[in-house]
Amino acid sequence: MEDWFIRSSYSQTITRPGYADLQGGLTVDLGARFNGGTGNAGNPNLEPFESTNIDISTEYYYGEGSYVSIGYFDKKVDNFIGTDTYTDTLFDIATPVGGPRYNEAVAAVGEDAAAVRQYFFDQGYTNAAGEIVGIDGEDPLLPITINQPVNSDTSRSVDGMEFAVQHLFGDSGFGTVVNYTMVDGDVEYDNYSTDTQFVLLGLSDTANAVLFYEMDAWEVRAAWNWRDKFLAATVDGNGNQNPTYVEAYDQFDVNVRYQVNEQLEVFVEGINITGEYQRAHARHPNMVVNLTDQEARYNIGLRYNFW
């Protein structure tokens, strides 16, 4: 109809994994803890993503440049990629942990790591450089936990709704755009399990609202952007099967542009002007993984077109 549209589609798609997952080779992280080292490996044998998609949407244009829309999507994904781990004793590196000197220290001072470390120093169980190292042929080999992308053997589904409104306030130059997306997957991470889990990473509801002014040479935009909590990883920095959740976050951005002439444009923009920070936690909100203090950022500049 003239002002009302309904669209629907059915499709099947195929997409290769990212190069970072496909590349061969093995990288071992610097340093090791008492429980071993960590590393990452690619997997050239990964199968491509295959998805079956259903999309339905409707749009109603109720005024010049103004509309409201609603959409539904459902995607079934095969060969979804998750992260698995395996442990190997690469390079035959000896570790003092579990060896006779370590067992002697535990028997003397208990299992407190700082006390065991000090016992080694007190007894002179170090090399010529004063470092605590393993002894070949006497101490066990260092276990190294390797993270590797693998294909899931079951299908995963994602579905959700999208809502959008754009409204122009007559010929004033003012307008607004509001979007909200609800998304869900068929599998959630089990915080009470330490087994390998294949779940969809990065799924969360999102929303943004923009107020803008566009008239003659001026363009001014103020935007609020929000994202709900989402699962970012299922393996932590130590190579263990522990989740990382990025908590809900929002920020305000502003942008002002002025077109001096056909060649020259000047602009000022502020990003995260209220100085919001991002926080991530593990299995419980009290288990803080990191907190990023981003502060506000401001840019001023110009663009000139020589053609």
C-alpha positions as CSV (number, residue, x, y, z in Angstrom):
1,M,0.0,0.0,0.0
2,E,1.1,3.6,-0.4
3,D,2.2,4.2,3.2
4,W,2.3,0.7,4.6
5,F,4.7,-2.1,3.7
6,I,5.0,-5.7,4.8
7,R,8.1,-7.7,4.0
8,S,9.1,-11.3,4.6
9,S,12.0,-13.4,3.6
10,Y,13.3,-17.0,3.9
11,S,17.0,-17.6,3.3
12,Q,19.9,-19.9,3.9
13,T,23.4,-18.5,4.3
14,I,26.9,-19.8,4.7
15,T,29.8,-17.8,6.2
16,R,33.4,-18.8,6.9
17,P,34.8,-18.5,10.4
18,G,37.0,-15.6,11.2
19,Y,40.6,-15.7,10.2
20,A,41.7,-15.5,13.8
21,D,39.9,-18.8,14.4
22,L,41.0,-20.5,11.2
23,Q,44.7,-19.7,11.3
24,G,47.0,-22.5,12.2
25,G,49.8,-22.3,14.8
26,L,50.1,-22.1,18.5
27,T,50.8,-19.2,20.8
28,V,51.9,-19.7,24.4
29,D,51.4,-16.8,26.8
30,L,54.3,-15.4,28.7
31,G,54.6,-16.4,32.3
32,A,53.0,-19.3,34.1
33,R,51.2,-19.8,37.4
34,F,51.4,-22.6,40.0
35,N,48.7,-24.5,38.1
36,G,50.5,-24.2,34.7
37,G,50.6,-22.0,31.7
38,T,48.1,-21.0,29.0
39,G,48.1,-20.5,25.3
40,N,45.9,-20.3,22.2
41,A,45.7,-22.3,19.0
42,G,43.8,-21.9,15.8
43,N,41.8,-24.6,14.0
44,P,42.1,-24.8,10.2
45,N,39.5,-27.7,10.3
46,L,36.6,-25.5,11.4
47,E,33.4,-25.9,9.4
48,P,31.7,-22.8,8.1
49,F,28.6,-21.3,9.8
50,E,25.3,-22.4,8.1
51,S,22.1,-20.6,9.0
52,T,18.5,-20.8,8.1
53,N,16.8,-17.4,8.4
54,I,13.2,-16.1,8.6
55,D,12.6,-12.3,8.7
56,I,9.2,-10.5,8.8
57,S,8.8,-6.8,9.1
58,T,6.2,-4.1,8.7
59,E,6.7,-0.3,8.2
60,Y,4.1,2.5,8.3
61,Y,5.0,5.9,6.9
62,Y,2.7,8.3,8.7
63,G,4.3,11.6,7.5
64,E,7.0,13.1,5.4
65,G,10.2,11.4,6.7
66,S,8.4,9.9,9.7
67,Y,7.7,6.2,10.2
68,V,7.3,3.4,12.7
69,S,8.5,-0.2,12.0
70,I,8.4,-3.6,13.7
71,G,10.4,-6.6,12.7
72,Y,10.8,-10.3,13.8
73,F,13.7,-12.5,13.0
74,D,14.5,-16.1,13.6
75,K,17.9,-17.7,12.8
76,K,19.0,-21.3,13.2
77,V,22.7,-21.7,13.1
78,D,24.7,-24.9,12.6
79,N,28.4,-25.4,13.2
80,F,28.4,-22.6,15.7
81,I,31.9,-21.9,17.1
82,G,32.8,-22.1,20.7
83,T,36.0,-22.5,22.7
84,D,37.3,-25.7,24.1
85,T,40.5,-26.4,26.0
86,Y,43.1,-29.2,26.1
87,T,46.2,-29.6,28.3
88,D,49.6,-30.5,27.0
89,T,53.2,-30.5,28.3
90,L,54.7,-28.5,25.5
91,F,58.5,-28.0,25.2
92,D,59.1,-30.3,28.2
93,I,59.4,-27.4,30.6
94,A,59.9,-28.6,34.2
95,T,57.9,-26.9,37.0
96,P,58.8,-27.0,40.7
97,V,55.1,-27.3,41.6
98,G,54.5,-31.0,42.6
99,G,58.2,-31.8,42.7
100,P,60.1,-33.0,45.8
101,R,61.2,-29.5,46.8
102,Y,57.6,-28.2,46.6
103,N,56.3,-31.2,48.6
104,E,58.9,-30.5,51.2
105,A,57.8,-26.8,51.4
106,V,54.2,-27.7,51.7
107,A,55.0,-30.2,54.5
108,A,56.9,-27.4,56.3
109,V,54.8,-24.3,55.8
110,G,51.4,-25.5,54.4
111,E,49.9,-24.7,51.0
112,D,50.0,-20.9,51.2
113,A,51.6,-19.9,47.9
114,A,53.5,-16.9,49.5
115,A,54.8,-19.1,52.3
116,V,55.9,-21.8,49.8
117,R,57.7,-19.2,47.7
118,Q,59.5,-17.8,50.7
119,Y,60.5,-21.3,51.8
120,F,62.2,-21.8,48.4
121,F,64.2,-18.6,48.8
122,D,65.1,-19.4,52.4
123,Q,66.4,-22.9,51.5
124,G,68.3,-21.5,48.5
125,Y,66.2,-23.5,46.0
126,T,66.9,-21.1,43.2
127,N,69.1,-20.9,40.1
128,A,72.2,-18.7,39.8
129,A,70.0,-15.7,38.9
130,G,67.9,-16.2,42.1
131,E,64.9,-17.5,40.2
132,I,62.6,-20.4,41.2
133,V,62.7,-22.8,38.3
134,G,62.0,-26.5,37.7
135,I,64.8,-29.1,37.5
136,D,64.8,-31.4,34.5
137,G,64.5,-35.0,35.5
138,E,63.5,-34.2,39.0
139,D,60.4,-32.0,38.8
140,P,57.2,-32.7,36.8
141,L,56.5,-31.1,33.4
142,L,54.6,-27.9,33.2
143,P,51.0,-28.4,32.0
144,I,49.9,-25.8,29.5
145,T,46.2,-25.2,28.9
146,I,45.4,-24.4,25.3
147,N,42.3,-22.6,24.2
148,Q,41.0,-23.6,20.7
149,P,37.9,-22.8,18.7
150,V,35.8,-25.8,17.8
151,N,32.5,-26.4,16.1
152,S,29.4,-27.2,18.2
153,D,27.7,-30.5,17.2
154,T,24.2,-29.1,17.8
155,S,22.2,-26.2,16.3
156,R,21.7,-22.9,18.0
157,S,18.8,-20.6,17.5
158,V,18.5,-16.8,17.8
159,D,15.3,-14.9,17.6
160,G,14.0,-11.5,18.5
161,M,12.1,-8.3,17.7
162,E,13.1,-4.9,16.4
163,F,11.2,-1.7,17.0
164,A,12.0,1.7,15.4
165,V,10.4,5.1,15.2
166,Q,11.6,8.2,13.3
167,H,9.8,11.5,13.6
168,L,10.4,14.8,12.0
169,F,8.9,17.9,13.7
170,G,7.5,19.6,10.6
171,D,9.9,21.9,8.8
172,S,11.8,22.9,12.0
173,G,14.8,20.8,11.2
174,F,14.4,18.9,14.4
175,G,13.8,15.1,14.5
176,T,14.3,12.0,16.6
177,V,15.1,8.3,16.0
178,V,14.4,5.6,18.6
179,N,15.4,2.0,18.2
180,Y,15.0,-1.0,20.5
181,T,16.1,-4.6,19.7
182,M,15.1,-7.6,21.8
183,V,17.2,-10.8,21.2
184,D,17.3,-14.2,22.8
185,G,19.1,-17.5,22.2
186,D,18.0,-21.1,23.0
187,V,20.9,-21.8,25.4
188,E,22.1,-20.0,28.4
189,Y,25.4,-20.4,30.3
190,D,25.2,-22.6,33.4
191,N,27.1,-20.7,36.1
192,Y,27.1,-23.9,38.3
193,S,29.0,-26.0,35.8
194,T,32.7,-26.0,35.0
195,D,32.3,-28.2,31.9
196,T,32.9,-26.9,28.3
197,Q,29.7,-25.1,27.2
198,F,28.6,-24.0,23.7
199,V,26.6,-20.9,24.1
200,L,26.0,-17.9,21.9
201,L,28.3,-15.0,22.8
202,G,27.4,-11.4,22.6
203,L,23.6,-11.7,22.8
204,S,21.8,-8.8,24.5
205,D,19.1,-6.3,24.1
206,T,20.1,-2.9,22.7
207,A,18.5,0.5,22.4
208,N,19.4,4.0,21.2
209,A,17.7,7.3,21.0
210,V,18.9,10.2,18.8
211,L,17.7,13.8,18.8
212,F,18.9,15.7,15.8
213,Y,18.8,19.1,14.0
214,E,19.5,19.5,10.3
215,M,19.0,22.8,8.7
216,D,21.0,24.6,6.0
217,A,24.7,24.2,6.9
218,W,24.2,22.9,10.4
219,E,23.9,19.3,11.6
220,V,23.6,18.6,15.4
221,R,23.1,15.2,16.9
222,A,22.8,14.0,20.5
223,A,22.6,10.2,21.0
224,W,22.0,7.9,23.9
225,N,23.2,4.3,23.4
226,W,22.5,1.4,25.7
227,R,23.4,-2.3,25.7
228,D,22.2,-4.9,28.3
229,K,24.5,-7.4,30.0
230,F,26.0,-10.1,27.7
231,L,28.3,-13.1,27.9
232,A,31.6,-12.1,26.3
233,A,33.7,-15.3,26.9
234,T,33.5,-18.8,28.3
235,V,37.2,-19.2,29.0
236,D,39.1,-16.8,31.3
237,G,42.6,-15.5,31.1
238,N,44.0,-18.6,32.9
239,G,42.5,-21.0,30.4
240,N,39.8,-22.2,32.8
241,Q,36.1,-22.7,31.9
242,N,34.9,-19.6,33.6
243,P,32.5,-17.0,32.0
244,T,33.0,-13.3,31.5
245,Y,29.9,-11.1,31.6
246,V,30.0,-7.5,30.4
247,E,27.5,-5.6,32.5
248,A,24.8,-3.3,31.1
249,Y,26.2,0.0,29.8
250,D,25.0,3.2,28.3
251,Q,26.7,6.4,27.2
252,F,25.8,9.8,25.7
253,D,27.5,11.2,22.6
254,V,27.1,14.6,20.8
255,N,28.2,15.8,17.4
256,V,28.1,19.2,15.8
257,R,29.0,19.9,12.2
258,Y,29.0,23.1,10.1
259,Q,29.4,23.1,6.4
260,V,31.4,26.3,5.7
261,N,31.2,25.8,1.9
262,E,31.2,23.0,-0.6
263,Q,34.8,22.1,0.3
264,L,35.2,22.8,4.0
265,E,33.4,21.3,7.0
266,V,34.3,21.9,10.7
267,F,33.1,19.6,13.5
268,V,33.1,19.1,17.3
269,E,32.2,15.8,18.9
270,G,32.0,14.5,22.4
271,I,32.0,10.7,23.1
272,N,30.8,9.4,26.5
273,I,30.3,12.9,27.7
274,T,29.1,11.7,31.1
275,G,32.2,9.6,31.7
276,E,30.5,6.2,32.2
277,Y,32.6,3.2,32.9
278,Q,32.4,-0.5,31.9
279,R,32.4,-3.4,34.3
280,A,32.8,-7.1,33.7
281,H,32.3,-10.0,36.2
282,A,32.6,-13.8,36.3
283,R,30.0,-16.2,37.7
284,H,28.7,-13.7,40.3
285,P,28.5,-9.9,40.1
286,N,30.9,-9.7,43.1
287,M,33.6,-11.6,41.1
288,V,35.0,-8.5,39.2
289,V,37.0,-9.3,36.1
290,N,37.8,-5.8,35.1
291,L,36.6,-2.2,35.3
292,T,37.4,0.2,32.5
293,D,37.3,3.9,33.3
294,Q,36.9,5.4,29.9
295,E,36.2,9.1,30.7
296,A,34.8,11.5,28.2
297,R,36.6,12.1,24.9
298,Y,36.3,15.2,22.7
299,N,37.4,15.8,19.1
300,I,37.6,19.0,17.1
301,G,38.6,19.1,13.5
302,L,37.9,20.0,9.9
303,R,37.5,18.2,6.6
304,Y,38.4,19.8,3.3
305,N,37.6,18.4,-0.1
306,F,40.1,19.4,-2.8
307,W,37.9,18.2,-5.7
